[in-house]
Amino acid sequence: MAFCSEMCNFVACKGRRLSLLSACDSDMRVRTTIQRTALLLLAAAMCWPAEGAIRKRKVRTRRAPDTLVVPFVPPEMPVSRKMNTSTYPVQISVTGRVVQIQSDHNQLLPIYNAGGVLYMTARLNKGKNWLGGLPRGQYFINNRPITIN
């Protein structure tokens, strides 16, 4: 706070000066109450957040019900409602939890679970291919049921 020559209290606020009370008032209680109120208002104005500082909540928009989400399918594998088989013949044997697939050509081999849903597509190289990591259950490989214990 700065004092002027007439002993009046002034508060600087953004280049303007606001007079609170002159020193010639005899009632000190009124003066201190007004000073405290002015200081509280000044502190509240300084602490008030700017409009840009307030974070606005991001609102997630839902997809329209007519939107169709299509899972990624490699372009080499055609999409159809029936189980696909390999183009070239393969020999399949199961040893424990590992499936051995013998192929004479490089090809993609679809593997379906017991419900007929595509589980994965294996990329086969020419010769013996070992397919491990399948969970226990029944699968259809090239329209043949394969059980992994």
N, C-alpha and C positions, 0 to 999 in steps of 0.2 A: 504494500500500500504506500502511496505517496501522499505527502501533506503539502497543501498550498500555503500561501502567505497568510490567509485568513484563518488558518488552523481548521480547515474543513477536510474531512476524509473523502478521498476519491479512489475509485477502482478503475484500472485500465482494462478495457474489453474490446479487442480488435480495433484499436486506433481511436475509439470513442471513450470518453470519460463520463462515468456515472456518479452523481453526487449521492451519498448515502444519508448523512446527517451533518449538520454543522456542529461545531464544538460548543456553541453557546447554549445548547439544550441542557436543561437542568436535570432531566430525568435520565439517569444512566441506565436504568433497567430497559427502557424502550430502545435506547441506542444500542446496547449490546445484543438485544434480541434481533434487531434489524440487521446488525452487522453479521451475526451468526447465520441468519437466513440468507443474506446476500452471498456470504462465502459458501454456504451449502449449495445454493443455486449455481454459483460459478463453478464449483467443483463438479456438480452433476452435468453441467453443460460441457465441461472439458472431458469428462469420462464417457459421455454419450457416444455410442459407436456411429461411425459414418454409414451412409446407406450402402456403400460398396463393401463394407466390412461384414455385413450380416450375410451369413451363408444361406442360400436358398436351397431347399430340399429338392433333390432330383426326383421327378415323378417318372416311374417306369410305365411305359405304355404297353398294353397287352396286344398280342397279335390278333388280327381279325380272325374269326372262326373259319372263314373260307380260305385261309392261307394253308398251303400244303407244304410241309417240310419233308424234303426227300433226302434220305441218307446218301452218303457218297458211295457210288458204285464204280469200280474201275471200268474204263471204256472198253476193255477187252472182253468183259463179261456181260452178255446180254441180259436184260431184265425180263423175267417171265414169271408166271404163276406156278409153273411146274418145276420139279427138280432138274437141273441141268446135269449133263454127264460130260466127261472129257471127250475130246474129238478123237484121240488116238487111244488104243487099248493100253491098259495098265494092269500089273499084277500087284495085289495087295496082300500083305501078311502082317500079323500083329505079334510082337514079341514083348510080353510084359505090358508096359505102358507106352511103348514106342511102336509106331506104325511104319513099316517099310513099304515103300511104293517104288516099283520098277517101271520105268518108262523108256520108250525108244525115241521120244521126241521131247523138245522143250514145250511146255504147255501149262495152262492154268487148270487146277482141279478143284471144283467146289466141294465143300464138306458141309453136310447138313446135320442138325441135331435130331433127336428122336421125334420131335414135333414137326419136322419137315422145314424148319426155319434155317436159312443159310447161317452157319456158324462162322466159317472163314473160307477164304480162297487161298489154296496153296499153290505156289509157283514151283513147278517141277522142272528139273534139269534132265538132260539125257543121262540115263543110267539109274543107279540106286539113289533114292531119296529117303531120308529118315525124318519122320514127323513126330516130334515129342512135345510135351507140354499140354496135351489135351487132357482136360479133366475126365474123371471116371464117368462112364455113361455109354449110351448107345448112339452111334452116328451112322449116317449113310454116306458112303464114299463111292461114287460111280454107281449109284442105285444098289449097292450091296450093304447089308447091315453089318457094322463092325462094332464089337463090344470091347470097351477098355475097362479092365478091372482095377 
